[in-house]
Amino acid sequence: MAEESKPKDPTPPPGDPRWNEVVDRRTGLDRRNIEGTTSPTNLERRRGPGRRLTDFVKTAEEGEMNREQYLFLMAIDAFKRVNHKTFPSWTDVLEIIRKLGYRKTMPTELNLGPRAADWTEKPDAPSNVHKLAERRDE
């Protein structure tokens, strides 16, 4: 007969630091409110009491895009078709955004911490993105 497997002992091994990091959501503690968590970045999209989706996000999730969202979607789709890529890298996405004409002209509204220095550029600054023909020659 096959030996029956015993259930594992739920007590942590002595000195295991990972055991103290786990927050059981059934206790009612919210891991976002625990000391030592990072400050808000202004990117949080979790909903809860008093937090609703913006109209910008809500309409897009319901399938109704504005012109800006549609143009971005079409540019991503064209990039994927032309370059035979199913999943563009973040560098590819930034390249597409720059080629659409977007420039960093305003200070950031995000709190990304001291390691991410903010900067701005002129609205008519060049994209500084290689053209496709130049890339192939490299």
N, C-alpha and C positions, 0 to 999 in steps of 0.2 A: 504494500500500500504506500501511496505517496504520503510523505510527511506533511501534516497540516501546518500551514504557516501561522505563526503567532502574531497578534497585533503588536505593532511597535509601541514601546514605552513612550508616552507623551512628555515625560520629564526631560528637560534639556541636559545635554552633557555639561559637566561642570566647566564654567568659564567660557561658554559659547556666546560670543557677543551678538550673533545674529538673532538669538532668541529674544533679546531685549528690544530689538528694533521693530518687531512685529506688533501691529496694533489690531486687535480683534474688533471689527466693526460692530459686533453684537454688544459690546460694552457701552456703546453710545458715544465713545470718543471719536472726534473728527480729526484725522491725521493732519489736516490743514491748519488746525488750531494749536497743535503741539509746539512747545517752545523749540527753537532751533531750526524751524522751517524757514525757507527763504521768504523774502518780502515779495509782495505782489509785483508782477511785471507789467500788468495791464494787458496780458494776453490770456488771462483765465477765461474759459468759456463754460465752466461748470455752472449749472443752474441750480437754484435752490430757492428758498423763500425770499421773495423780493428781487430775484435776478431773472430777468426775462431776456429772450433773444432780441437783438436789435432788428429793426425792419430790414436792414441790409442783409443780415444773415438769414433771417426767417424767409424772406422771399426767395433767396437763392436755394435754400434747402427744400422749398416747396416747388422748385422747378421754374420759377419766374426770375430770370436774370435781367439785370439792367445792362445798358450798352457796354459799360466798362467790364463787367464780369464776362459777358459774351465774347468781347474782343479778346480778353485774356485766354478764355477757353479755346477759342479758335486758333490763337497763336501757339498755345501748348500742343494742340492737336496737329497743327501743320508741322511743328518741330518734330514731333514723334514720327509722323509719316515720312518726312524727308530724311531723317537720320536713322530710321528703322530702330527706334528705341521705344520700348514699352514704358519704361520708367525713367524720365529725365532726372539727372542729378540736380542738386540744389544750385550748383554752378550754372547748369543749363537753364534752370528756371530764372536765375538772376540775369543771365544773358538775354533771355526772351523779354524780360521786364524792361531792361535797358533799351533793347531794340524797339520796343513799343513806344519809347519816348519818355519813360519815367526817369526822373532825376531826384536826388536827395536834396531838396531845396528848403526843407523845414527841419527844425530840431525834432528829435524823436519824442514820441509820447509814451515810450516804453521805459521801464526801469530794468535795465540789463546789467546793472552793477558796474563796478569800477574797471573791469577788464575790457568792456566794450566802449571805446571812446566814440562820442558822437561827432559828426561833422556835417557840413552842408556844401553844396556846390551851386554854380550858376544854372538857371533853367535851360540855357542854351549850350551847356557843356556837352562835348562829344560823348558817345556811349562808351568809348574805349573798349569795344568788343571787336574781336577779329571778324572779318568777313569770312564767309564759308570758303571762298576760293583761297584766301590766304592761309587758312587752317590746313587745307589739303597739301599745300606746298611745304609745310613745316616738317 
